[in-house]
Amino acid sequence: MTTSDLVGLRIKTVRRQRGLSQAQLAHPELSDSYVSLIESGKRTPTPAVLELLAQKLDCSLSYLVNGVTAEQMEDIELALGYARLALENGEVNEARARFAELLANNNLTGLTALRQDTEFGLALATEACGDLDQAIPMLLRLRDEELPSERRIEIAMVLCRVYRDSERLTEAVEVGEQMLGGNGRQWTDLLVELAATLLSAYMERGDLLRARQFAAELLNAADVLGSPRSIVAANWMASNVAYATGHNEEALSFAERAMAVQLENGQPRSIARMRLALLQKRLRGRPAEAAAVRDVLRKTVAEFEGTSTSTIDRARLHMELACAEYMTGDLDKAAEHAMIARDLLPEFGHVLGAESNLLLGSIYGSTGRLDDAGRYVANVRDWLVPLPDSRRSAATWYATAETLEQLGDSDGAVEAYQRALACAGL
């Protein structure tokens, strides 16, 4: 049924409940034939006529328009607000349950915009819980509906991100390019943020030339827009590209500019995730600062737990903290955080899981527990084999080969070197 059909049906239902004829409802402002056309869905009443009919029927305008009373609408909006607040505060399981409960409310069926907001919130909460395979179909279903342009871009950005984090890089690129192509490069803050997500997918699949070109385009767009959101997104991705191509100090310069703007304007989740990535760059680019970075990372754990960062975000944090602990010589703490990182991830099929096992192998190898070290390094295969070929997978296979060689497993090292070459397309 169309919206006009539903509005007409509600007017007819309430009129009959009040014991009124069409002529009685119409008199004296309207004709009974006009009321008949409205009730049959053949005419769409103006807002003024709807307000008049609501008064004559002694019911709320909200009920005639949406099928819910003003009180029910208030309850729905309040429940949606609580769900959003739970997500923002990092209570991701609570947020997921609240969004799902709200979607089960039959009163939401006729409220298209609120239902779409709730479904999008559920997809975000599901992503934050680390259930990427469940978040994807939610986003795809929502994308197929009639949506406001900004919401369509938001969905494309989240879908691109979820595909990227699921190592489905071809699909991530397709989603981002399709949306950007359809907007003819008329840059807005949202499109710059979408483009930044797409750029990260280019980098993950090893297309660094395209990434460098795209990063320059985003910096130009941000300069024209001059808004904090676009400046943060463009400078952050320029930092990532510089870091990936070996320009560490340039990468830190871009990253620090992005972080300074983010601290003044960003949301807690965005600030937390950017802080982690900046610390990662410092740890890799300035190893002499490892102890200082480790201390900040320890404090960042509480920050992550208090925001809507996903389980994969938290796995990245613990993995980075494990690396910092390893670099500063606290091997027990390094092993503890590497295991936390691995346990936060879905079972297999994520490169971060491979990296955590590889680090555990290095830790136990350093302490002479070679059997344990070999077991963890062997587990790397289980995490990497399901993944598509990418630059990051190639690097992890190569590091695995080097570790196996150090542990005396020559055959395993040869196989891992071959896997690395295959991932690199050689």
C-alpha positions in Angstrom: 0.0 0.0 0.0 1.1 3.6 -0.7 1.4 6.3 1.9 -1.8 7.8 0.6 -3.6 4.5 1.0 -2.4 4.1 4.6 -3.4 7.7 5.5 -6.8 7.2 4.0 -7.3 3.9 5.7 -6.5 5.4 9.1 -8.9 8.3 8.5 -11.6 5.9 7.6 -11.0 3.6 10.6 -11.0 6.5 13.1 -14.1 8.0 11.5 -16.0 4.8 11.8 -14.8 4.4 15.4 -16.3 7.9 16.1 -19.6 6.9 14.5 -19.3 9.6 11.8 -20.3 9.5 8.2 -18.1 11.0 5.4 -20.5 13.9 5.1 -20.4 14.6 8.9 -16.6 14.5 8.9 -16.4 16.8 5.8 -19.0 19.5 6.9 -18.6 22.4 6.6 -15.0 22.9 5.4 -14.7 20.0 3.0 -16.9 18.1 0.6 -17.9 14.5 1.3 -16.7 13.4 -2.1 -13.2 14.8 -1.3 -13.2 12.9 2.0 -14.2 9.8 0.0 -11.3 10.3 -2.4 -8.9 10.7 0.5 -10.1 7.5 2.3 -9.7 5.5 -0.9 -6.1 6.7 -1.4 -7.0 8.6 -4.6 -6.1 12.0 -3.2 -3.3 13.0 -1.0 -4.4 15.5 1.6 -2.4 18.7 2.2 -0.8 19.2 5.7 -3.5 21.7 6.5 -6.3 19.3 5.6 -4.7 16.5 7.6 -4.5 18.8 10.6 -8.1 19.7 10.2 -9.2 16.1 10.0 -7.1 15.2 13.1 -9.0 17.9 15.0 -12.4 16.8 13.8 -11.6 13.1 14.6 -10.1 14.0 18.0 -6.9 12.1 17.2 -3.2 13.1 16.8 -1.8 14.3 13.5 1.1 11.9 14.2 -1.3 8.9 14.1 -2.9 9.9 10.8 0.5 10.5 9.1 2.5 7.7 10.6 0.1 5.3 12.2 1.4 5.9 15.7 0.3 8.3 18.4 2.3 11.2 19.6 3.2 9.2 22.8 4.3 6.2 20.8 6.4 8.4 18.5 8.1 10.0 21.6 8.8 6.5 23.0 10.4 5.4 19.6 12.5 8.5 19.4 13.6 8.1 23.0 14.5 4.4 22.5 16.5 5.3 19.4 18.4 8.0 21.3 19.3 5.5 24.0 20.6 3.0 21.5 22.7 5.7 19.8 24.1 6.8 23.1 25.0 3.2 24.0 26.9 2.9 20.7 28.7 6.1 21.2 29.7 5.2 24.8 31.2 1.9 23.6 28.4 -0.3 25.0 28.3 -2.1 21.7 26.4 -5.2 22.8 23.8 -3.1 24.6 23.5 -0.9 21.6 23.0 -3.8 19.3 20.3 -5.3 21.6 18.5 -1.9 21.8 18.5 -1.3 18.0 17.2 -4.9 17.4 14.5 -4.5 20.1 13.3 -1.3 18.4 13.2 -2.9 15.0 10.9 -5.5 16.4 8.4 -2.8 17.4 5.5 -2.9 14.9 4.9 0.8 15.3 8.2 1.4 13.5 6.9 -0.2 10.3 5.3 2.9 8.8 8.0 5.3 10.0 10.4 4.9 7.0 13.0 7.4 8.1 13.2 6.2 11.7 13.2 2.6 10.6 16.1 3.3 8.3 18.0 5.2 11.1 17.4 2.1 13.3 18.6 -0.4 10.7 21.7 1.7 10.1 22.4 1.9 13.8 22.0 -1.8 14.1 24.5 -2.3 11.2 27.0 0.0 13.0 26.6 -1.8 16.3 27.0 -5.2 14.6 30.2 -3.9 12.9 31.4 -2.6 16.3 30.8 -6.1 17.8 33.1 -7.5 15.1 30.4 -9.5 13.3 31.3 -8.1 9.9 29.7 -10.9 7.9 26.3 -10.1 9.6 26.8 -6.3 9.1 27.3 -6.6 5.3 23.8 -8.0 4.4 22.2 -5.4 6.6 24.0 -2.6 4.8 23.2 -4.1 1.4 19.5 -4.3 2.1 19.4 -0.7 3.3 21.4 0.5 0.3 18.7 -0.9 -2.0 16.0 1.4 -0.5 15.1 4.9 -1.4 17.4 7.0 0.8 18.5 10.6 1.3 21.7 11.3 -0.5 23.8 11.8 2.6 22.6 8.5 4.1 23.4 6.7 0.9 27.0 8.0 1.0 27.2 7.0 4.7 26.1 3.5 3.9 28.6 3.3 1.1 31.4 4.4 3.4 30.6 1.9 6.1 30.1 -0.9 3.6 33.5 0.0 2.0 35.1 -0.1 5.4 33.5 -3.4 6.4 34.5 -5.0 3.2 38.0 -3.7 3.7 38.2 -5.0 7.2 36.8 -8.4 6.0 39.7 -8.5 3.5 37.2 -8.4 0.6 39.2 -5.6 -1.1 37.7 -5.9 -4.6 34.2 -5.3 -3.2 35.4 -2.5 -1.0 36.9 -0.7 -4.0 33.8 -1.3 -6.2 31.5 0.2 -3.5 33.6 3.3 -3.1 34.3 3.9 -6.8 30.6 3.4 -7.7 29.5 6.0 -5.2 32.2 8.5 -6.1 31.6 8.1 -9.8 27.9 8.7 -9.4 28.6 12.0 -7.7 30.9 13.5 -10.4 33.5 14.5 -7.9 31.4 17.4 -6.4 33.3 17.2 -3.2 31.6 17.4 0.2 32.9 16.4 3.7 31.1 13.0 3.4 32.5 12.3 0.0 36.0 13.1 1.2 35.5 10.7 4.1 34.2 8.0 1.7 37.2 8.6 -0.6 39.5 8.3 2.3 38.0 4.9 3.1 38.4 3.9 -0.5 42.0 5.0 -0.5 42.7 2.7 2.4 41.3 -0.2 0.4 43.7 0.8 -2.5 46.5 0.6 0.0 45.5 -2.7 1.4 45.5 -4.3 -2.0 49.0 -2.8 -2.8 47.9 -0.1 -5.3 50.3 2.5 -4.0 50.6 4.5 -7.2 46.8 5.0 -7.3 46.8 5.7 -3.6 49.4 8.5 -4.0 47.5 10.1 -6.8 44.2 9.9 -4.9 45.8 11.3 -1.7 46.9 14.4 -3.6 43.4 14.8 -5.0 41.9 14.6 -1.5 44.3 17.1 -0.1 43.3 19.6 -2.8 39.6 18.9 -2.2 40.1 19.5 1.6 41.9 22.8 0.9 39.0 24.0 -1.2 36.4 22.9 1.4 38.4 24.1 4.4 36.3 22.1 6.8 37.7 20.2 9.8 36.2 16.9 8.6 37.7 17.0 5.2 41.1 18.3 6.5 41.3 15.4 9.0 40.3 12.7 6.4 42.6 14.0 3.7 45.7 14.6 5.9 45.2 11.3 7.6 45.2 9.3 4.3 48.1 11.4 3.0 49.9 10.3 6.1 49.1 6.6 5.5 50.3 6.8 1.9 53.5 8.5 2.9 54.1 5.9 5.6 53.5 3.0 3.2 56.0 4.5 0.7 58.7 4.9 3.3 58.4 8.6 4.0 58.1 8.3 7.8 58.7 11.9 8.9 56.3 13.2 6.2 53.8 10.6 7.4 54.1 11.8 11.0 53.7 15.5 9.9 50.5 14.8 8.0 49.2 12.6 10.9 49.9 15.2 13.6 48.1 17.9 11.6 45.1 15.6 11.3 45.2 14.7 15.0 45.3 18.3 16.1 42.1 19.1 14.1 40.5 15.9 15.2 41.0 16.6 18.9 39.1 19.9 18.5 36.3 18.6 16.4 36.1 14.8 16.3 33.9 12.3 18.0 35.4 10.1 20.8 35.5 7.0 18.6 37.3 8.8 15.8 39.8 10.4 18.2 40.6 7.0 19.8 41.1 5.2 16.5 43.3 8.1 15.1 45.4 8.2 18.3 46.1 4.5 17.9 47.2 4.9 14.3 49.4 7.9 15.1 51.1 5.9 17.9 51.6 3.0 15.5 53.4 5.4 13.1 55.5 6.7 15.9 56.4 3.2 17.0 57.5 2.2 13.5 59.0 5.5 12.5 60.8 6.4 15.7 61.7 3.1 17.5 63.7 5.1 20.1 60.4 6.4 21.4 59.0 2.9 22.0 58.8 3.3 25.8 56.9 6.6 25.6 54.6 5.1 23.0 54.0 2.1 25.1 53.0 4.3 28.1 50.4 6.1 26.0 49.1 2.9 24.5 48.5 1.5 28.0 46.3 4.6 28.8 44.6 4.3 25.4 43.1 0.9 26.4 40.7 2.6 28.7 39.8 5.2 26.1 38.9 2.4 23.6 36.8 0.6 26.1 34.8 3.8 26.7 33.9 4.5 23.1 32.2 2.7 20.3 35.3 1.2 18.8 34.8 -2.2 17.3 36.3 -5.4 18.5 38.7 -5.3 15.5 39.8 -1.8 16.6 40.5 -3.1 20.1 42.4 -6.1 18.6 44.6 -3.6 16.7 45.2 -1.7 19.9 46.3 -4.8 21.9 48.4 -5.9 19.0 50.2 -2.5 18.9 50.7 -2.6 22.6 52.1 -6.1 22.3 54.6 -4.8 19.8 55.6 -1.9 22.1 56.0 -4.2 25.0 58.1 -6.5 22.9 60.3 -3.6 21.7 60.9 -2.5 25.3 61.7 -6.0 26.5 58.6 -7.0 28.6 58.0 -10.3 26.8 55.3 -11.5 29.3 53.2 -8.4 28.7 53.8 -8.6 25.0 52.5 -12.2 24.9 49.5 -11.3 27.0 48.4 -8.5 24.7 49.1 -10.5 21.5 46.8 -13.3 22.8 44.1 -10.7 23.7 44.3 -9.3 20.2 44.0 -12.8 18.6 41.1 -13.8 20.8 39.1 -10.7 19.9 39.2 -11.6 16.2 36.8 -13.9 14.3 38.2 -17.4 13.8 40.8 -17.3 11.1 40.5 -15.2 7.9 42.0 -12.0 9.3 45.6 -10.8 8.7 45.7 -9.4 12.2 45.3 -12.9 13.6 48.2 -14.0 11.5 50.3 -11.1 12.8 49.4 -11.9 16.4 50.5 -15.5 16.1 53.7 -14.4 14.3 54.5 -12.1 17.2 53.8 -14.8 19.7 56.2 -17.1 17.8 58.9 -14.4 17.9 58.3 -13.8 21.7 58.6 -17.5 22.6 61.6 -17.9 20.2 63.3 -15.1 22.1 62.9 -17.0 25.4 64.1 -20.3 24.0 60.7 -22.0 24.0 61.2 -23.2 20.4 58.3 -25.8 20.4 55.8 -23.1 21.5 57.3 -20.7 19.0 57.0 -23.2 16.1 53.4 -23.9 17.1 52.4 -20.3 16.9 54.2 -19.6 13.7 52.6 -22.7 12.1 49.2 -21.2 13.1 49.9 -18.2 10.8 49.0 -20.4 7.8 45.5 -21.0 9.2 44.9 -17.3 9.4 46.4 -16.3 6.0 45.3 -19.1 3.7 41.6 -18.0 3.6 42.6 -14.4 2.7 42.8 -12.9 -0.8 46.2 -11.9 -2.1 47.2 -8.4 -0.8 50.3 -6.4 0.0 49.8 -6.9 3.7 49.3 -10.7 3.3 52.5 -10.8 1.2 54.4 -8.9 4.0 53.1 -11.3 6.7 54.0 -14.4 4.7 57.5 -12.9 4.2 57.9 -12.2 7.9 56.7 -15.7 8.6 59.3 -17.2 6.3 62.0 -15.2 8.1 60.8 -16.4 11.5 60.6 -20.0 10.4 64.1 -19.8 9.0 65.4 -18.5 12.4 63.6 -21.4 14.1 65.3 -23.9 11.8 62.2 -24.9 9.7 63.8 -24.6 6.3 60.9 -26.4 4.4 58.3 -24.2 6.1 60.3 -21.1 5.3 60.5 -22.0 1.6 56.8 -22.6 1.5 56.1 -19.2 3.2 58.5 -17.4 0.8 56.6 -18.9 -2.1 53.3 -17.8 -0.6 54.7 -14.3 -0.2 55.8 -14.2 -3.9 52.4 -15.5 -5.0 50.6 -12.8 -2.9 52.8 -10.1 -4.6 52.0 -11.5 -8.0 55.4 -12.8 -8.7 
